[in-house]
Amino acid sequence: MTMKTLSGLFAGFLALLPVTAAHSQVVGEVGVDWIGNDIVIEAIADPKIKGVTCHVTYFERGMIDRLKNGNWFEDPSNNAISCSQTGPVEIGDIDLSKGGEEVFRQGMSLVWKKLVVSRVYDRANDTLIYLVHARELTDGSAKMAISTVPLYNQQVTWQKGKP
């Protein structure tokens, strides 16, 4: 089996994995032009941290735009994020490494491109950092945004004790 065949099989396997780790809900859709392009706003509750909600925006191309410009199966990688405390904060078993962990993933193309929200805990500043970016199989994107949720001087419950 060639490396190209193995890469194709691996990509197919990844496409079958669950698309999202967290529950999301569309809370807004703002039309930006007459051809059906929208900015979608989703609320995402962190599955391992109760009391934190992130709002993510992304661009969703309409059918007329897809017909006019081609590139049928892909939306742009322009995203924004804002996270805040929306209730009492209770932190479960989170990844405390510098790489953090993926909180949410959603397809932005037929197979290859994903919208990803990752969480990193900044121990020195007692802050949760949420990063939104696009992930592609072959080419990464430099388009990203971050949002922080400071835990300093907050009543926070750590299920496994504060690190």
Steps between C-alpha positions, in 0.01 A plus 500: 500500500636842408526794739238686294254210539566481874448875534170473315381214720601687815318814384189292429518351848531847657193615308297226670591616851245704696493856377460676833612440857279774646136588456443805282190698420447753223384818676518743208532530122572842355459547125785698348391534136218428256648171373443306822834521678462503879703543814395221737529536878520182709502460878734223615498371858837359607430131573761478778449841659153584625418869504703604194339570163674606181331678211661428164426671170575371153411584141258270319479538122161497332404291197523794255854578618596133460358491145661833408849441644544123496676329790167338584592308810691748715433805718766765580721469809403835653393442861456696821451384860390649830480291819364595839390365834128425477455323834693349791828361363569131559809360331513131420792287381660739249830469315745733677779470240612797289325344200168497685212307349238526231161608632301522177540400135269562206538439127550801272540298184387165371789312665828685551441828684383533862416790729671419831475650849782399737544579870831565678536567874751776584614400852713808561207735439220264614318548170323280247594583141275399211643501146291473183669410172456295186671163466570354158656166417776643283517878557452678829347844525650802672152641567418465869346676798522452877283576800589470867302421814690620809460278806690729738296593807205286380336217691608206286448133581770265368383137499859376537632789709659817365834428328 
